[in-house]
Amino acid sequence: MGDRPYVTLSCAMSIDGYLDSAAPQRLAMSNAADLDRVDGVRARNDAIMVGASTVRRDDPRLLVRDTARRAHRLSSGRTESPVKVTVTASGDLSPDAAFFTTGESARLVYCPADRAPALRAQLQELATVVGLGAADCVSMADLLDDLGERQGIRRLMVEGGGRVLTQFLEADLVDELHLVVAPFFVGETGAPRAVGPGRFPWTASRRARLADTRQIGDVVLLRYALSERCDLDDRSGDGRRASDAATAPPRAEPAP
């Protein structure tokens, strides 16, 4: 992958593989302790990425919540939260979304080259719009190549949705996968799946390597090493060494 960022793909799903229900209200797949772990993973990454459908459906802020983690980032010369990244084929993004209106970090929006001028006019100073390719679908490999050329972006956390997760996995661009399984089923027609149909590199003859498992309250974290770059010394899944994770006091989950 050359100078491409190290990619951590993170998602929480039901036992039957859904990211959410079909209802307008978001269905929580995780719990407070695991959300704090995810906050720790965010804090050690340089950029956080979600697809445009996630921006529209969930309106995420993509900020580091914990004050100590934000202070640590500032003390090391970084912004309080990582750079925000999204990708859109249609250009359908509202300037009023929390992605654009919260936090002080830079924002990058990737889109097909022919959609870039209109999207720049729509978003103006809210984000840097990067046009890649001429097709209706931005290549995740091209996106990573562009991120790798930007100063300070060495680690990328991809949080969804299902289409983006599928694209990264299909293209074999993921270094590690954090998969949290919630203790219930969804079973709803039309509910979003964690991944869609595709030709994935990991098959019955090429099994993904399970690096770690961890029970976090009523959910389970499965951590898969999907490349040789995966840092197997970090067993906590939140950027701390196993010894540190065992002795560190639990953090209270801040209000959203």
C-alpha positions, 0 to 999 in steps of 0.5 A: 500500500506504500504511503497509504494510511493505516486503515482501521475499519470499525462497526457494530452489528446485530447477531444477524449482521445488521447495522441498524433497524429500518426505523427512522430512529437510530438503533443503538448496537453498542453500550457505553463502555464500548462507545468509550473504547471507540472514542479511544480509537478515534483519538489515536487516528488522524482521520475518521471516515463515513459515507455520505449516506451515514452523514444523511441518516445518522448526522454524526459529529465524528468528534473525540468526546473525552476531555482528557483525550482531546487535551492529549491530542492538543498537547501533541500538536494535533487538533482536538479531533481527527480530520473528517472524511466522507465520500459521495457519488451524488453530491447530496450533502447538506451544509447544515449537517453536523459533519460540517458544523461541529468541531474545528478539524478539517473536512474532506469530501471526495466525489467524482471529478465532474461533481466537484465544481457544484459541490465546492459551490454548495459547501464553500469554506465548510470543506475541501472537495476533492474530485477523483476519477470520472465515474459515478463511484470514487475508488477507495484506493484512489482516496487512500492515495490522496489521503497519504499525500496529505500531511499528518494523515497516517491512520484512518478510521472508517466507521461506515456505512455498509456501502463504504465498508463493503468497498474497502473490504472488497478492495483489500484495503483494510489493515484491521477490522473491529467488529462488535456484535450486539446481543440481539437480532434485527431481522427487518427487510430494508434494514442496512446490512454491515456489508453488501454482496461482493467478491471479498479476499477472505474466503474458506481458503483464505481465512481472516486472522482473528487477532483478539476477542474481548467481552465488553459488557453485553457486546463482544469485540472481534478484532481481525488482522487483515494485513501484515501491517496490523499492530498485534501488540495492541490487544485493547482495541482502543489504542492502549497496550493490553497492560495499560488497558488492564490497569486504566480506570474505566471512563464515564461515557460523556453525553452525546 
